[in-house]
């Protein structure tokens, strides 16, 4: 059994983190202050080397948008981008790239809990 999170485990771990953070004030604070520790507490595993997770609180926020990566003008895809195209995307990377939250579900994919498409 691997000591780091594997791609196929990510969706279930994300779901457990979100569920627990919605009912456990101390865990919610841990996720904000030390995301790696929160992930390890829920999954028992480390994040992969170089992989970072950042949680933000929805308190008082009407809409949180994740900006896309800056395009450098280089027309070639990076190895990571090629891997995503060839291997598809897992639900966790989709959730991360569509990490849009709202206090009001307005029918936009990724907003107010709607599916990321």
C-alpha positions as a Markdown table, in Angstrom:
| # | Residue | x | y | z |
|---|---|---|---|---|
| 1 | Unk | 0.0 | 0.0 | 0.0 |
| 2 | Unk | 1.4 | 3.4 | -1.0 |
| 3 | Unk | 2.1 | 6.0 | 1.6 |
| 4 | Unk | 1.1 | 8.8 | -0.9 |
| 5 | Unk | -2.3 | 9.5 | -2.3 |
| 6 | Unk | -2.9 | 7.9 | -5.7 |
| 7 | Unk | -5.0 | 9.6 | -8.4 |
| 8 | Unk | -7.9 | 7.1 | -8.1 |
| 9 | Unk | -8.1 | 7.8 | -4.3 |
| 10 | Unk | -8.4 | 11.6 | -4.6 |
| 11 | Unk | -12.2 | 11.9 | -5.2 |
| 12 | Unk | -13.1 | 9.9 | -2.1 |
| 13 | Unk | -10.6 | 11.8 | 0.0 |
| 14 | Unk | -11.8 | 15.2 | -1.2 |
| 15 | Unk | -15.4 | 14.1 | -0.4 |
| 16 | Unk | -14.4 | 13.1 | 3.1 |
| 17 | Unk | -12.5 | 16.3 | 3.7 |
| 18 | Unk | -15.4 | 18.5 | 2.5 |
| 19 | Unk | -17.9 | 16.5 | 4.6 |
| 20 | Unk | -15.8 | 16.7 | 7.8 |
| 21 | Unk | -14.9 | 20.4 | 7.3 |
| 22 | Unk | -18.6 | 21.2 | 7.1 |
| 23 | Unk | -19.3 | 19.8 | 10.6 |
| 24 | Unk | -16.0 | 19.9 | 12.5 |
| 25 | Unk | -14.8 | 23.5 | 13.4 |
| 26 | Unk | -11.4 | 22.4 | 14.5 |
| 27 | Unk | -10.8 | 20.3 | 11.3 |
| 28 | Unk | -12.1 | 23.2 | 9.2 |
| 29 | Unk | -9.5 | 25.5 | 10.8 |
| 30 | Unk | -6.8 | 22.8 | 10.2 |
| 31 | Unk | -7.6 | 22.5 | 6.5 |
| 32 | Unk | -7.2 | 26.3 | 6.2 |
| 33 | Unk | -4.0 | 26.5 | 8.2 |
| 34 | Unk | -2.3 | 23.2 | 7.2 |
| 35 | Unk | -3.9 | 21.5 | 4.3 |
| 36 | Unk | -1.3 | 18.7 | 4.1 |
| 37 | Unk | -2.0 | 17.8 | 7.8 |
| 38 | Unk | -5.8 | 17.8 | 7.1 |
| 39 | Unk | -5.4 | 15.5 | 4.1 |
| 40 | Unk | -3.2 | 13.1 | 6.1 |
| 41 | Unk | -5.6 | 13.1 | 9.0 |
| 42 | Unk | -8.5 | 12.1 | 6.7 |
| 43 | Unk | -6.6 | 9.7 | 4.4 |
| 44 | Unk | -3.7 | 8.5 | 6.5 |
| 45 | Unk | -1.5 | 9.3 | 3.5 |
| 46 | Unk | 0.9 | 12.1 | 2.4 |
| 47 | Unk | 0.3 | 14.3 | -0.6 |
| 48 | Unk | 2.6 | 13.5 | -3.5 |
| 49 | Unk | 5.9 | 15.3 | -3.5 |
| 50 | Unk | 5.5 | 18.8 | -4.9 |
| 51 | Unk | 1.7 | 18.7 | -4.9 |
| 52 | Unk | 0.0 | 21.4 | -2.9 |
| 53 | Unk | -3.6 | 21.8 | -1.8 |
| 54 | Unk | -5.1 | 25.0 | -0.6 |
| 55 | Unk | -8.5 | 25.2 | 1.1 |
| 56 | Unk | -10.3 | 28.5 | 1.4 |
| 57 | Unk | -13.3 | 29.3 | 3.7 |
| 58 | Unk | -16.6 | 30.2 | 2.1 |
| 59 | Unk | -17.4 | 32.5 | 5.0 |
| 60 | Unk | -18.7 | 35.7 | 3.7 |
| 61 | Unk | -17.8 | 34.8 | 0.1 |
| 62 | Unk | -20.3 | 35.2 | -2.6 |
| 63 | Unk | -18.2 | 33.7 | -5.3 |
| 64 | Unk | -14.6 | 32.2 | -5.4 |
| 65 | Unk | -13.0 | 31.7 | -8.7 |
| 66 | Unk | -9.8 | 29.9 | -9.5 |
| 67 | Unk | -7.8 | 31.7 | -12.1 |
| 68 | Unk | -6.2 | 29.6 | -14.9 |
| 69 | Unk | -2.5 | 29.2 | -15.3 |
| 70 | Unk | -0.7 | 32.1 | -17.0 |
| 71 | Unk | 0.0 | 31.3 | -20.7 |
| 72 | Unk | 3.6 | 32.0 | -21.5 |
| 73 | Unk | 3.1 | 32.2 | -25.3 |
| 74 | Unk | 4.9 | 28.9 | -25.8 |
| 75 | Unk | 2.7 | 26.8 | -28.2 |
| 76 | Unk | 4.0 | 23.5 | -26.9 |
| 77 | Unk | 2.1 | 21.6 | -24.2 |
| 78 | Unk | 4.0 | 20.7 | -21.1 |
| 79 | Unk | 4.5 | 17.1 | -20.1 |
| 80 | Unk | 1.8 | 17.5 | -17.4 |
| 81 | Unk | -0.6 | 19.0 | -20.0 |
| 82 | Unk | 0.1 | 16.1 | -22.4 |
| 83 | Unk | -0.5 | 13.6 | -19.7 |
| 84 | Unk | -3.9 | 15.2 | -18.9 |
| 85 | Unk | -4.9 | 15.0 | -22.6 |
| 86 | Unk | -3.7 | 11.4 | -23.0 |
| 87 | Unk | -4.8 | 10.1 | -19.6 |
| 88 | Unk | -7.9 | 12.2 | -19.0 |
| 89 | Unk | -8.6 | 14.1 | -15.8 |
| 90 | Unk | -9.6 | 12.7 | -12.5 |
| 91 | Unk | -12.6 | 14.1 | -10.6 |
| 92 | Unk | -10.2 | 15.7 | -8.1 |
| 93 | Unk | -8.3 | 17.7 | -10.7 |
| 94 | Unk | -11.6 | 18.7 | -12.3 |
| 95 | Unk | -12.9 | 19.8 | -8.9 |
| 96 | Unk | -9.6 | 21.7 | -8.3 |
| 97 | Unk | -9.7 | 23.4 | -11.8 |
| 98 | Unk | -13.4 | 24.2 | -11.3 |
| 99 | Unk | -13.1 | 25.1 | -7.7 |
| 100 | Unk | -15.9 | 27.6 | -7.7 |
| 101 | Unk | -18.1 | 28.0 | -4.7 |
| 102 | Unk | -21.0 | 30.1 | -4.0 |
| 103 | Unk | -23.5 | 30.9 | -1.2 |
| 104 | Unk | -26.2 | 30.8 | -3.9 |
| 105 | Unk | -26.4 | 28.0 | -6.5 |
| 106 | Unk | -26.9 | 30.0 | -9.7 |
| 107 | Unk | -26.8 | 27.1 | -12.2 |
| 108 | Unk | -23.2 | 27.6 | -13.4 |
| 109 | Unk | -21.2 | 24.3 | -13.6 |
| 110 | Unk | -19.1 | 24.1 | -10.5 |
| 111 | Unk | -21.1 | 26.7 | -8.6 |
| 112 | Unk | -23.2 | 25.9 | -5.6 |
| 113 | Unk | -22.4 | 22.2 | -5.9 |
| 114 | Unk | -23.3 | 21.7 | -9.5 |
| 115 | Unk | -21.2 | 19.2 | -11.4 |
| 116 | Unk | -18.0 | 20.3 | -13.0 |
| 117 | Unk | -18.2 | 19.8 | -16.8 |
